[in-house]
């Protein structure tokens, strides 16, 4: 499951919501690393407010802090919360990073820095945001696996073929629980438009047969239907199963919502289709 770090909440809600998600049976809490150097304090709060789930960064931006700092912060969380913190790393996008160049080399160099740090971050405690074949290869060879974002089921099948059977494959899946097609696509487009403006995502979708017209502006119906799961909780659950059948080990569910209120009722409804409650 996925929890967007852009959500603004009170201190009480920041404790109660993760604990409720854990009770519902979600196995992991993913949150954006945002544009802060290192690992934001929200990840410690997520770990403190839960007991068993994995907490993962999706993603920590490799341009914003030296690997030695990230390794030190990750190691501190590992000591306090053994086997519960997963460091997701990524190169972000040229549109949002001022000195963006050679992203594959930059990520590989960052991994070198993690390996050389004392304490280090072992390969089994990190994953890479990966879309294309070279970044997927790096993810499979130097981390636990890959965390693709904003992808159709076809990408999941292709990524599994590229990674082979061993590495973790944990795609993000955007969700709109709305059965009216017009309303669902409107909400999906409000979310999708920002990502379609990023060349990495647009190019990746064109790799799977979508045209320039499909990825233009806020996306065609065909594209929106492929990258956003909308409908009833049962229909959303079917799309999750499609990704799992295509080779995903874990699907990160991101429910489209406003920034003021966490959509806990929607996650409760989805948990009824996807999860086994704890306790």
One Martini backbone bead per residue (centre of mass of N, CA, C, O) as a GRO file, in nm:
protein
  279
    1UNK     BB    1   0.102   0.031   0.011
    2UNK     BB    2   0.018   0.386  -0.016
    3UNK     BB    3   0.160   0.694   0.122
    4UNK     BB    4   0.129   1.018   0.091
    5UNK     BB    5   0.339   1.281   0.205
    6UNK     BB    6   0.138   1.530   0.133
    7UNK     BB    7  -0.017   1.479   0.372
    8UNK     BB    8  -0.203   1.668   0.614
    9UNK     BB    9  -0.162   1.633   0.975
   10UNK     BB   10  -0.209   1.544   1.272
   11UNK     BB   11  -0.055   1.385   1.524
   12UNK     BB   12  -0.277   1.180   1.584
   13UNK     BB   13  -0.326   1.082   1.290
   14UNK     BB   14  -0.026   0.991   1.240
   15UNK     BB   15  -0.079   0.744   1.438
   16UNK     BB   16  -0.365   0.613   1.372
   17UNK     BB   17  -0.352   0.541   1.070
   18UNK     BB   18  -0.119   0.334   1.053
   19UNK     BB   19  -0.241   0.141   1.264
   20UNK     BB   20  -0.496   0.080   1.097
   21UNK     BB   21  -0.356  -0.032   0.845
   22UNK     BB   22  -0.227  -0.267   0.992
   23UNK     BB   23  -0.494  -0.399   1.095
   24UNK     BB   24  -0.608  -0.443   0.799
   25UNK     BB   25  -0.327  -0.580   0.643
   26UNK     BB   26  -0.112  -0.408   0.557
   27UNK     BB   27   0.243  -0.459   0.477
   28UNK     BB   28   0.291  -0.151   0.376
   29UNK     BB   29   0.455   0.178   0.395
   30UNK     BB   30   0.448   0.434   0.160
   31UNK     BB   31   0.664   0.725   0.113
   32UNK     BB   32   0.759   1.014   0.030
   33UNK     BB   33   1.065   1.193   0.030
   34UNK     BB   34   1.076   1.427  -0.138
   35UNK     BB   35   1.273   1.752  -0.099
   36UNK     BB   36   1.454   1.626   0.124
   37UNK     BB   37   1.721   1.568   0.286
   38UNK     BB   38   1.718   1.255   0.314
   39UNK     BB   39   1.529   1.126   0.595
   40UNK     BB   40   1.244   1.187   0.698
   41UNK     BB   41   1.070   1.189   1.005
   42UNK     BB   42   0.812   1.029   0.916
   43UNK     BB   43   0.939   0.740   0.928
   44UNK     BB   44   0.962   0.721   1.230
   45UNK     BB   45   0.660   0.761   1.290
   46UNK     BB   46   0.563   0.512   1.139
   47UNK     BB   47   0.724   0.309   1.312
   48UNK     BB   48   0.617   0.396   1.597
   49UNK     BB   49   0.293   0.345   1.508
   50UNK     BB   50   0.404   0.055   1.461
   51UNK     BB   51   0.499  -0.311   1.456
   52UNK     BB   52   0.536  -0.472   1.146
   53UNK     BB   53   0.557  -0.302   0.918
   54UNK     BB   54   0.678  -0.179   0.635
   55UNK     BB   55   0.893   0.102   0.567
   56UNK     BB   56   0.897   0.320   0.275
   57UNK     BB   57   1.071   0.484   0.030
   58UNK     BB   58   0.895   0.688  -0.246
   59UNK     BB   59   1.157   0.863  -0.277
   60UNK     BB   60   1.495   0.895  -0.248
   61UNK     BB   61   1.687   1.158  -0.348
   62UNK     BB   62   2.015   1.146  -0.483
   63UNK     BB   63   2.066   1.474  -0.507
   64UNK     BB   64   2.019   1.582  -0.184
   65UNK     BB   65   2.230   1.364  -0.059
   66UNK     BB   66   2.464   1.200   0.080
   67UNK     BB   67   2.521   0.868   0.131
   68UNK     BB   68   2.629   0.887   0.422
   69UNK     BB   69   2.373   1.008   0.545
   70UNK     BB   70   2.168   0.796   0.459
   71UNK     BB   71   2.309   0.557   0.593
   72UNK     BB   72   2.295   0.662   0.883
   73UNK     BB   73   1.983   0.688   0.898
   74UNK     BB   74   1.911   0.397   0.821
   75UNK     BB   75   2.072   0.256   1.049
   76UNK     BB   76   1.913   0.377   1.284
   77UNK     BB   77   1.643   0.242   1.207
   78UNK     BB   78   1.744  -0.052   1.214
   79UNK     BB   79   1.810  -0.062   1.513
   80UNK     BB   80   1.514   0.013   1.616
   81UNK     BB   81   1.381  -0.141   1.333
   82UNK     BB   82   1.407  -0.440   1.250
   83UNK     BB   83   1.324  -0.516   0.924
   84UNK     BB   84   1.133  -0.226   0.851
   85UNK     BB   85   1.335  -0.074   0.654
   86UNK     BB   86   1.303   0.082   0.324
   87UNK     BB   87   1.519   0.198   0.069
   88UNK     BB   88   1.416   0.428  -0.160
   89UNK     BB   89   1.554   0.500  -0.487
   90UNK     BB   90   1.615   0.803  -0.698
   91UNK     BB   91   1.644   1.041  -0.990
   92UNK     BB   92   1.405   1.156  -1.093
   93UNK     BB   93   1.390   1.478  -1.272
   94UNK     BB   94   1.472   1.727  -1.489
   95UNK     BB   95   1.233   1.926  -1.402
   96UNK     BB   96   1.338   1.907  -1.067
   97UNK     BB   97   1.652   1.905  -1.142
   98UNK     BB   98   1.901   2.118  -1.202
   99UNK     BB   99   2.160   1.882  -1.235
  100UNK     BB  100   2.058   1.682  -1.455
  101UNK     BB  101   2.265   1.385  -1.508
  102UNK     BB  102   2.328   1.077  -1.553
  103UNK     BB  103   2.131   0.884  -1.374
  104UNK     BB  104   2.260   0.604  -1.372
  105UNK     BB  105   2.539   0.690  -1.264
  106UNK     BB  106   2.438   0.831  -1.009
  107UNK     BB  107   2.309   0.584  -0.876
  108UNK     BB  108   2.558   0.402  -0.877
  109UNK     BB  109   2.732   0.595  -0.706
  110UNK     BB  110   2.546   0.594  -0.461
  111UNK     BB  111   2.576   0.291  -0.404
  112UNK     BB  112   2.874   0.303  -0.350
  113UNK     BB  113   2.845   0.488  -0.103
  114UNK     BB  114   2.681   0.291   0.068
  115UNK     BB  115   2.894   0.060   0.068
  116UNK     BB  116   3.132   0.256   0.196
  117UNK     BB  117   2.986   0.294   0.438
  118UNK     BB  118   2.991   0.365   0.812
  119UNK     BB  119   2.738   0.249   0.781
  120UNK     BB  120   2.563   0.049   0.572
  121UNK     BB  121   2.351  -0.051   0.287
  122UNK     BB  122   2.211  -0.316   0.204
  123UNK     BB  123   2.068  -0.458  -0.066
  124UNK     BB  124   1.814  -0.574   0.111
  125UNK     BB  125   1.749  -0.242   0.201
  126UNK     BB  126   1.701  -0.176  -0.117
  127UNK     BB  127   1.550   0.028  -0.376
  128UNK     BB  128   1.447   0.102  -0.719
  129UNK     BB  129   1.360   0.333  -0.933
  130UNK     BB  130   1.211   0.172  -1.229
  131UNK     BB  131   1.169   0.151  -1.595
  132UNK     BB  132   1.405   0.085  -1.755
  133UNK     BB  133   1.639  -0.150  -1.842
  134UNK     BB  134   1.893  -0.033  -1.690
  135UNK     BB  135   1.759   0.021  -1.413
  136UNK     BB  136   1.660  -0.267  -1.372
  137UNK     BB  137   1.936  -0.397  -1.374
  138UNK     BB  138   2.042  -0.243  -1.128
  139UNK     BB  139   1.824  -0.335  -0.930
  140UNK     BB  140   1.886  -0.647  -0.958
  141UNK     BB  141   2.212  -0.624  -0.883
  142UNK     BB  142   2.195  -0.373  -0.626
  143UNK     BB  143   1.917  -0.482  -0.509
  144UNK     BB  144   1.612  -0.602  -0.421
  145UNK     BB  145   1.473  -0.396  -0.644
  146UNK     BB  146   1.165  -0.267  -0.786
  147UNK     BB  147   0.988   0.073  -0.822
  148UNK     BB  148   0.742   0.135  -1.008
  149UNK     BB  149   0.575   0.419  -1.174
  150UNK     BB  150   0.315   0.468  -1.362
  151UNK     BB  151   0.194   0.171  -1.462
  152UNK     BB  152   0.120  -0.088  -1.644
  153UNK     BB  153   0.085  -0.423  -1.666
  154UNK     BB  154   0.290  -0.456  -1.901
  155UNK     BB  155   0.532  -0.357  -1.737
  156UNK     BB  156   0.538  -0.577  -1.526
  157UNK     BB  157   0.596  -0.810  -1.720
  158UNK     BB  158   0.856  -0.688  -1.840
  159UNK     BB  159   1.012  -0.647  -1.575
  160UNK     BB  160   1.020  -0.943  -1.493
  161UNK     BB  161   1.185  -1.034  -1.735
  162UNK     BB  162   1.432  -0.849  -1.676
  163UNK     BB  163   1.484  -0.945  -1.371
  164UNK     BB  164   1.355  -1.198  -1.304
  165UNK     BB  165   1.269  -1.414  -1.030
  166UNK     BB  166   1.407  -1.269  -0.771
  167UNK     BB  167   1.341  -0.983  -0.761
  168UNK     BB  168   1.178  -0.724  -0.660
  169UNK     BB  169   0.827  -0.625  -0.744
  170UNK     BB  170   0.686  -0.278  -0.680
  171UNK     BB  171   0.425  -0.141  -0.793
  172UNK     BB  172   0.241   0.127  -0.860
  173UNK     BB  173  -0.119   0.207  -0.783
  174UNK     BB  174  -0.364   0.392  -0.896
  175UNK     BB  175  -0.672   0.508  -0.720
  176UNK     BB  176  -1.034   0.506  -0.801
  177UNK     BB  177  -1.330   0.510  -0.611
  178UNK     BB  178  -1.533   0.494  -0.901
  179UNK     BB  179  -1.809   0.409  -1.120
  180UNK     BB  180  -1.806   0.662  -1.280
  181UNK     BB  181  -1.636   0.728  -1.559
  182UNK     BB  182  -1.620   1.036  -1.563
  183UNK     BB  183  -1.538   1.087  -1.267
  184UNK     BB  184  -1.292   0.901  -1.258
  185UNK     BB  185  -1.127   1.039  -1.488
  186UNK     BB  186  -1.111   1.315  -1.365
  187UNK     BB  187  -0.950   1.232  -1.112
  188UNK     BB  188  -0.719   1.095  -1.266
  189UNK     BB  189  -0.625   1.348  -1.425
  190UNK     BB  190  -0.544   1.527  -1.186
  191UNK     BB  191  -0.307   1.331  -1.131
  192UNK     BB  192  -0.166   1.267  -1.421
  193UNK     BB  193  -0.068   1.541  -1.544
  194UNK     BB  194   0.208   1.567  -1.389
  195UNK     BB  195   0.337   1.299  -1.518
  196UNK     BB  196   0.301   1.360  -1.827
  197UNK     BB  197   0.516   1.607  -1.801
  198UNK     BB  198   0.720   1.370  -1.766
  199UNK     BB  199   0.932   1.217  -1.977
  200UNK     BB  200   0.981   0.941  -1.846
  201UNK     BB  201   0.681   0.854  -1.847
  202UNK     BB  202   0.602   0.904  -2.140
  203UNK     BB  203   0.816   0.717  -2.268
  204UNK     BB  204   0.733   0.459  -2.124
  205UNK     BB  205   0.445   0.443  -2.245
  206UNK     BB  206   0.543   0.432  -2.546
  207UNK     BB  207   0.674   0.148  -2.513
  208UNK     BB  208   0.346   0.038  -2.483
  209UNK     BB  209   0.179   0.197  -2.737
  210UNK     BB  210   0.166   0.486  -2.676
  211UNK     BB  211   0.095   0.791  -2.785
  212UNK     BB  212   0.126   1.124  -2.808
  213UNK     BB  213  -0.181   1.161  -2.771
  214UNK     BB  214  -0.214   0.997  -2.510
  215UNK     BB  215   0.011   1.182  -2.338
  216UNK     BB  216  -0.136   1.428  -2.372
  217UNK     BB  217  -0.179   1.618  -2.122
  218UNK     BB  218  -0.423   1.409  -1.947
  219UNK     BB  219  -0.503   1.192  -2.132
  220UNK     BB  220  -0.638   0.925  -2.243
  221UNK     BB  221  -0.858   0.687  -2.181
  222UNK     BB  222  -0.667   0.451  -2.235
  223UNK     BB  223  -0.446   0.543  -2.041
  224UNK     BB  224  -0.602   0.584  -1.780
  225UNK     BB  225  -0.709   0.286  -1.768
  226UNK     BB  226  -0.409   0.163  -1.743
  227UNK     BB  227  -0.288   0.342  -1.477
  228UNK     BB  228  -0.584   0.346  -1.351
  229UNK     BB  229  -0.779   0.227  -1.090
  230UNK     BB  230  -1.129   0.194  -1.144
  231UNK     BB  231  -1.409   0.168  -0.920
  232UNK     BB  232  -1.464  -0.077  -0.742
  233UNK     BB  233  -1.310  -0.261  -0.511
  234UNK     BB  234  -1.322  -0.515  -0.690
  235UNK     BB  235  -1.195  -0.387  -0.945
  236UNK     BB  236  -0.932  -0.306  -0.814
  237UNK     BB  237  -0.848  -0.591  -0.721
  238UNK     BB  238  -0.815  -0.701  -1.006
  239UNK     BB  239  -0.576  -0.521  -1.083
  240UNK     BB  240  -0.387  -0.621  -0.870
  241UNK     BB  241  -0.392  -0.916  -0.974
  242UNK     BB  242  -0.273  -0.852  -1.250
  243UNK     BB  243   0.006  -0.771  -1.142
  244UNK     BB  244   0.067  -1.034  -0.996
  245UNK     BB  245   0.038  -1.218  -1.252
  246UNK     BB  246   0.275  -1.047  -1.405
  247UNK     BB  247   0.504  -1.038  -1.132
  248UNK     BB  248   0.429  -0.919  -0.879
  249UNK     BB  249   0.489  -0.901  -0.522
  250UNK     BB  250   0.394  -0.592  -0.491
  251UNK     BB  251   0.132  -0.347  -0.430
  252UNK     BB  252   0.106   0.007  -0.450
  253UNK     BB  253  -0.149   0.189  -0.303
  254UNK     BB  254  -0.293   0.492  -0.450
  255UNK     BB  255  -0.514   0.718  -0.332
  256UNK     BB  256  -0.714   0.949  -0.452
  257UNK     BB  257  -0.681   1.277  -0.296
  258UNK     BB  258  -0.675   1.502  -0.079
  259UNK     BB  259  -0.470   1.685   0.160
  260UNK     BB  260  -0.668   1.689   0.423
  261UNK     BB  261  -0.771   1.378   0.375
  262UNK     BB  262  -0.752   1.069   0.460
  263UNK     BB  263  -0.866   0.766   0.283
  264UNK     BB  264  -0.962   0.540   0.496
  265UNK     BB  265  -1.231   0.424   0.390
  266UNK     BB  266  -1.106   0.319   0.127
  267UNK     BB  267  -0.900   0.127   0.259
  268UNK     BB  268  -1.110  -0.043   0.399
  269UNK     BB  269  -1.252  -0.144   0.142
  270UNK     BB  270  -0.994  -0.271   0.016
  271UNK     BB  271  -0.925  -0.466   0.247
  272UNK     BB  272  -1.175  -0.651   0.200
  273UNK     BB  273  -1.029  -0.755  -0.082
  274UNK     BB  274  -0.694  -0.783   0.008
  275UNK     BB  275  -0.703  -0.841   0.323
  276UNK     BB  276  -0.580  -0.956   0.643
  277UNK     BB  277  -0.657  -0.909   0.941
  278UNK     BB  278  -0.540  -0.802   1.254
  279UNK     BB  279  -0.687  -0.967   1.534
   0.00000   0.00000   0.00000
